[in-house]
Amino acid sequence: MISAVTWSVVWLCWAAAAIALVLCLIGRAPSDFSVGLLALCLLGVLVLGVVALVSVLSGSGSVGDGLEWVGYWVSCLIVGVGAGLWAVLQRNRWGTLVLAIALLTLGVMVVRMEQVWFGSGWVL
């Protein structure tokens, strides 16, 4: 179950990053749409945390280091909220670029969370 949620969040983040990058390249400032994409990805990260918690409580927790996984999860939330605030405060194309970079970063961090969860270097 956690793999399905993880990869859904990863592809959502990367698709949102591509959209934000296109918006930046055409010179668009952050809008409700672009910040909403970030919020949707953060919601996915929150859902991933709930799924992980349920998995641990049901006895089928992670193989890897749980504390490291939680560290990545909290870092995802900090990066996402920070980028959202930055984009709202800097209403020009560079704010949209910050969103794109943060969304790419979230996707990579969630992939790493998957690796930590299963105790491996790469999982597909």
WOBELRA-V754324 format. One record per residue. PHI is phi as a letter, one per 40 degrees, with the letter a starting at -180 (none if undefined). BURIAL is 1 if it has 9 or more other ideal C-beta (glycine too) atoms within 8 Angstrom, else 0. Layout:
phi:PHI burial:BURIAL
phi:PHI burial:BURIAL
//
This chain:
phi:none burial:0
phi:c burial:1
phi:c burial:0
phi:c burial:0
phi:c burial:1
phi:d burial:1
phi:c burial:1
phi:c burial:1
phi:c burial:1
phi:c burial:1
phi:c burial:1
phi:c burial:1
phi:c burial:1
phi:c burial:1
phi:c burial:0
phi:c burial:1
phi:c burial:1
phi:c burial:1
phi:c burial:1
phi:c burial:1
phi:c burial:1
phi:c burial:0
phi:c burial:1
phi:c burial:1
phi:c burial:0
phi:c burial:0
phi:g burial:0
phi:c burial:1
phi:c burial:0
phi:d burial:1
phi:b burial:0
phi:d burial:0
phi:c burial:0
phi:c burial:1
phi:c burial:1
phi:c burial:0
phi:c burial:1
phi:c burial:1
phi:c burial:1
phi:c burial:1
phi:c burial:1
phi:c burial:1
phi:c burial:0
phi:c burial:1
phi:c burial:1
phi:c burial:1
phi:c burial:1
phi:d burial:1
phi:c burial:1
phi:c burial:0
phi:c burial:1
phi:c burial:1
phi:c burial:0
phi:c burial:0
phi:c burial:1
phi:c burial:1
phi:c burial:0
phi:c burial:0
phi:g burial:0
phi:b burial:0
phi:c burial:0
phi:c burial:1
phi:c burial:0
phi:c burial:1
phi:c burial:0
phi:c burial:1
phi:c burial:0
phi:c burial:1
phi:c burial:1
phi:c burial:0
phi:c burial:0
phi:c burial:1
phi:c burial:1
phi:c burial:0
phi:c burial:1
phi:d burial:1
phi:c burial:1
phi:c burial:0
phi:c burial:1
phi:c burial:1
phi:c burial:1
phi:c burial:1
phi:c burial:1
phi:c burial:1
phi:c burial:0
phi:c burial:1
phi:c burial:1
phi:c burial:1
phi:c burial:0
phi:b burial:1
phi:c burial:0
phi:a burial:0
phi:c burial:1
phi:c burial:0
phi:c burial:1
phi:c burial:1
phi:c burial:1
phi:d burial:1
phi:c burial:1
phi:c burial:1
phi:c burial:1
phi:c burial:1
phi:c burial:1
phi:c burial:1
phi:c burial:1
phi:c burial:1
phi:c burial:1
phi:c burial:0
phi:c burial:1
phi:c burial:1
phi:c burial:1
phi:c burial:1
phi:c burial:1
phi:c burial:1
phi:c burial:1
phi:c burial:1
phi:d burial:1
phi:c burial:1
phi:g burial:0
phi:b burial:0
phi:c burial:0
phi:a burial:0
phi:b burial:0
phi:b burial:0
//
